[in-house]
Amino acid sequence: MKDFAAKYIAKYEGFSKIVKILLCLLWSIPEAIYRFSKSAAKDSVLGMVLAIVLGLFGGFILFIIDIVTLAINDKIYWLDDLGIDA
Protein backbone atom coordinates (compact mmCIF):
# COMPACT_ATOMS: atom_id res chain seq x y z
CA MET A 1 0.00 0.00 0.00
CA LYS A 2 2.82 2.41 0.86
CA ASP A 3 4.43 1.74 -2.51
CA PHE A 4 1.24 2.68 -4.37
CA ALA A 5 0.74 5.71 -2.13
CA ALA A 6 4.26 7.01 -2.71
CA LYS A 7 4.01 6.53 -6.47
CA TYR A 8 0.58 8.17 -6.69
CA ILE A 9 1.64 11.16 -4.58
CA ALA A 10 4.77 11.66 -6.68
CA LYS A 11 2.83 11.34 -9.93
CA TYR A 12 0.03 13.69 -8.83
CA GLU A 13 2.42 16.34 -7.51
CA GLY A 14 4.32 16.17 -10.80
CA PHE A 15 1.33 17.41 -12.79
CA SER A 16 1.01 21.05 -13.73
CA LYS A 17 -1.58 23.32 -12.13
CA ILE A 18 -3.83 23.20 -15.20
CA VAL A 19 -3.81 19.39 -15.31
CA LYS A 20 -4.64 19.21 -11.58
CA ILE A 21 -7.58 21.56 -12.03
CA LEU A 22 -8.83 19.55 -15.01
CA LEU A 23 -8.53 16.35 -12.99
CA CYS A 24 -10.49 18.01 -10.20
CA LEU A 25 -13.36 18.46 -12.63
CA LEU A 26 -13.67 14.64 -12.73
CA TRP A 27 -15.82 14.63 -9.56
CA SER A 28 -12.73 15.09 -7.37
CA ILE A 29 -11.88 11.40 -7.60
CA PRO A 30 -8.14 11.94 -8.20
CA GLU A 31 -8.02 14.29 -5.21
CA ALA A 32 -9.82 11.76 -2.99
CA ILE A 33 -7.26 9.13 -3.98
CA TYR A 34 -4.50 11.67 -3.29
CA ARG A 35 -5.86 12.30 0.23
CA PHE A 36 -6.19 8.56 0.84
CA SER A 37 -2.63 8.00 -0.39
CA LYS A 38 -1.22 10.73 1.88
CA SER A 39 -2.86 9.04 4.87
CA ALA A 40 -1.79 5.56 3.74
CA ALA A 41 1.82 6.72 3.42
CA LYS A 42 1.70 7.76 7.09
CA ASP A 43 -0.23 4.63 8.20
CA SER A 44 -3.06 6.83 9.48
CA VAL A 45 -6.19 4.67 9.65
CA LEU A 46 -8.28 7.63 10.79
CA GLY A 47 -7.04 9.68 7.83
CA MET A 48 -7.78 6.87 5.37
CA VAL A 49 -11.33 6.41 6.71
CA LEU A 50 -11.90 10.17 6.68
CA ALA A 51 -10.61 10.38 3.10
CA ILE A 52 -13.05 7.67 1.99
CA VAL A 53 -16.02 9.26 3.80
CA LEU A 54 -15.22 12.72 2.44
CA GLY A 55 -14.69 11.28 -1.02
CA LEU A 56 -18.13 9.69 -0.94
CA PHE A 57 -20.17 12.34 0.82
CA GLY A 58 -18.24 15.62 0.66
CA GLY A 59 -17.89 15.82 -3.09
CA PHE A 60 -19.30 19.22 -3.96
CA ILE A 61 -17.84 21.06 -0.98
CA LEU A 62 -14.40 19.54 -1.49
CA PHE A 63 -14.69 20.18 -5.22
CA ILE A 64 -15.03 23.92 -4.62
CA ILE A 65 -12.28 23.98 -1.96
CA ASP A 66 -9.92 21.97 -4.19
CA ILE A 67 -10.47 24.22 -7.22
CA VAL A 68 -9.75 27.33 -5.14
CA THR A 69 -6.67 25.95 -3.38
CA LEU A 70 -5.29 24.56 -6.63
CA ALA A 71 -5.80 27.87 -8.41
CA ILE A 72 -4.21 29.89 -5.62
CA ASN A 73 -1.53 27.65 -4.10
CA ASP A 74 -1.28 24.72 -6.54
CA LYS A 75 -1.81 22.37 -3.60
CA ILE A 76 -4.42 19.99 -2.20
CA TYR A 77 -4.55 20.36 1.57
CA TRP A 78 -4.97 17.38 3.85
CA LEU A 79 -4.57 16.68 7.56
CA ASP A 80 -0.78 16.82 7.71
CA ASP A 81 -0.73 20.10 5.75
CA LEU A 82 -3.11 21.61 8.30
CA GLY A 83 -0.98 20.53 11.27
CA ILE A 84 -3.26 17.71 12.37
CA ASP A 85 -1.50 14.46 13.24
CA ALA A 86 -4.15 11.80 12.87
N, C-alpha and C positions, 0 to 999 in steps of 0.2 A: 504494500500500500504506500509506504514512504517513497518507493522508487517512482511510482506513478505520480504521486503528489509533487515530488521535486521536478520531474520532467514537465508536468502540466504548468506549474508555477513559472518555470523558466521559459517555456514556450509562450505563455500568455503575456508575461512581462516583456517579451521580446517584440510583441506587436506594436505597431505605431498607434498613436492616439485615435486616428480616423478608423482604423480596423477595429480597435476596442469598442468604439462607439457603435459601429455597424454591428458588431457581435452582440452588443447590449440590446439592439433592436430585435434580436431573436428570443424574445420573452425572458431575457436575463438568464438563460440556461448556462452559458459559459461562465458568467459571473458567479452563479450558485456553485458550480463545480470548482471554481477558483477558491471560493470561501471554504468549501469542504476540504479542498486540498491543503489550504493553509493550516486548517485545524488538524488534518491527518498527519501533516509533517511534524506537528508538535505533540502528537498523541493525545489530543484534547477531545475526549469523548463528548463532553458538553458542547464544545464548539462544533463538532461534526453533526450532532443532533440538532443544534440550533440552526446550522446551515441548511439542513434538509427541511426543517419546518419552515424557515423563512423562504426557502426556494419554492416550496409548495404553496404557502399561504400569503407571503408578503410580496408577491410579484410586482404589482403596480407601484407600490410605495418604493420598493428597492429599485425598480426600473428608473423612476424619476431621480432618486438619490444617486444612482450609479451614473446616469447621463450627466448630471451636474458635476459630480466629483471627477469624472473622466474629462470633461470639457475644461474644468478649471485646473486640476492638479495632475491629470493623467494617472490616476490611482484609484483602485477599489479599496475602500477601507474595510477592515475586519477587526476582530477583537484585539489582536496584538498591536495593531496600528493605533487603536484608541487607548492603549495602556491597560487593557483588561487581560489578566492572566487567568484564563479558564481552563 
